[in-house]
């Protein structure tokens, strides 16, 4: 099983198609993407994400559809766990061929 993580840096410095091409090339079973948005969509993957961010939040201006963390998986998402902050962390159970796997994704604050 391949698990990968990548900070997309709010998509400011990269083009969406280049990101999608690289994610397809990596072909991970589970991807944890940070500083991402609804502009990224992956065919044949299931997704669990943090809440979309308001346009101004924690002193930062965000674009529509931005969120801090998304977990993409080729396997079914079997359940979600509440985290301390729905804008910053996401946790879900993924049904894998090896059994249930709990995956947690978060960002580290920048303040």
DONU-45656 format. One record per residue (C-alpha): x, y, z; residue in one letter; residue number from 1. Coordinates in steps of 0.02 Angstrom, whole numbers. Layout:
BEGIN
[[X Y Z] 'A' NUM]
...
END
This chain:
BEGIN
[[0 0 0] 'X' 1]
[[65 172 -47] 'X' 2]
[[27 324 61] 'X' 3]
[[83 498 8] 'X' 4]
[[67 675 75] 'X' 5]
[[89 842 -11] 'X' 6]
[[61 1024 35] 'X' 7]
[[-14 1108 -117] 'X' 8]
[[28 1281 -47] 'X' 9]
[[-148 1347 -81] 'X' 10]
[[-123 1314 -267] 'X' 11]
[[-42 1486 -286] 'X' 12]
[[119 1425 -364] 'X' 13]
[[63 1274 -463] 'X' 14]
[[-63 1238 -598] 'X' 15]
[[-206 1121 -559] 'X' 16]
[[-175 1007 -709] 'X' 17]
[[9 986 -662] 'X' 18]
[[-44 936 -487] 'X' 19]
[[-173 813 -550] 'X' 20]
[[-46 738 -670] 'X' 21]
[[81 714 -529] 'X' 22]
[[-50 637 -414] 'X' 23]
[[-98 514 -550] 'X' 24]
[[85 473 -578] 'X' 25]
[[113 440 -392] 'X' 26]
[[-41 326 -394] 'X' 27]
[[-53 317 -204] 'X' 28]
[[-186 215 -116] 'X' 29]
[[-205 357 10] 'X' 30]
[[-159 540 -15] 'X' 31]
[[-157 670 123] 'X' 32]
[[-161 842 40] 'X' 33]
[[-139 1002 139] 'X' 34]
[[-175 1182 92] 'X' 35]
[[-293 1120 -43] 'X' 36]
[[-462 1163 -116] 'X' 37]
[[-614 1097 -206] 'X' 38]
[[-521 1135 -369] 'X' 39]
[[-433 968 -346] 'X' 40]
[[-540 818 -388] 'X' 41]
[[-479 640 -412] 'X' 42]
[[-574 509 -510] 'X' 43]
[[-592 339 -425] 'X' 44]
[[-549 411 -254] 'X' 45]
[[-655 443 -101] 'X' 46]
[[-624 599 2] 'X' 47]
[[-637 660 181] 'X' 48]
[[-596 844 207] 'X' 49]
[[-590 981 334] 'X' 50]
[[-724 1115 323] 'X' 51]
[[-712 1244 185] 'X' 52]
[[-635 1403 251] 'X' 53]
[[-730 1568 261] 'X' 54]
[[-661 1705 149] 'X' 55]
[[-574 1783 299] 'X' 56]
[[-520 1667 439] 'X' 57]
[[-381 1670 570] 'X' 58]
[[-320 1834 496] 'X' 59]
[[-297 1759 321] 'X' 60]
[[-397 1791 162] 'X' 61]
[[-452 1628 79] 'X' 62]
[[-528 1596 -92] 'X' 63]
[[-694 1507 -110] 'X' 64]
[[-676 1319 -93] 'X' 65]
[[-511 1319 1] 'X' 66]
[[-486 1197 143] 'X' 67]
[[-337 1147 246] 'X' 68]
[[-333 957 232] 'X' 69]
[[-408 822 121] 'X' 70]
[[-382 635 134] 'X' 71]
[[-408 548 -34] 'X' 72]
[[-418 359 -40] 'X' 73]
[[-449 223 -169] 'X' 74]
[[-533 125 -29] 'X' 75]
[[-701 158 54] 'X' 76]
[[-711 284 195] 'X' 77]
[[-797 186 334] 'X' 78]
[[-819 324 461] 'X' 79]
[[-759 491 524] 'X' 80]
[[-693 548 693] 'X' 81]
[[-723 722 760] 'X' 82]
[[-561 819 783] 'X' 83]
[[-523 966 893] 'X' 84]
[[-545 1088 747] 'X' 85]
[[-647 1048 592] 'X' 86]
[[-552 1180 493] 'X' 87]
[[-378 1113 534] 'X' 88]
[[-388 924 555] 'X' 89]
[[-480 777 479] 'X' 90]
[[-482 596 537] 'X' 91]
[[-567 447 455] 'X' 92]
[[-570 258 453] 'X' 93]
[[-527 180 286] 'X' 94]
[[-571 2 240] 'X' 95]
[[-414 -74 163] 'X' 96]
[[-375 -251 107] 'X' 97]
[[-268 -262 266] 'X' 98]
[[-408 -207 383] 'X' 99]
[[-473 -43 450] 'X' 100]
[[-346 98 448] 'X' 101]
[[-371 261 542] 'X' 102]
[[-292 409 450] 'X' 103]
[[-269 581 526] 'X' 104]
[[-222 735 427] 'X' 105]
[[-182 906 497] 'X' 106]
[[-81 1063 467] 'X' 107]
[[44 1139 586] 'X' 108]
[[1 1319 628] 'X' 109]
[[102 1460 555] 'X' 110]
[[80 1586 694] 'X' 111]
END
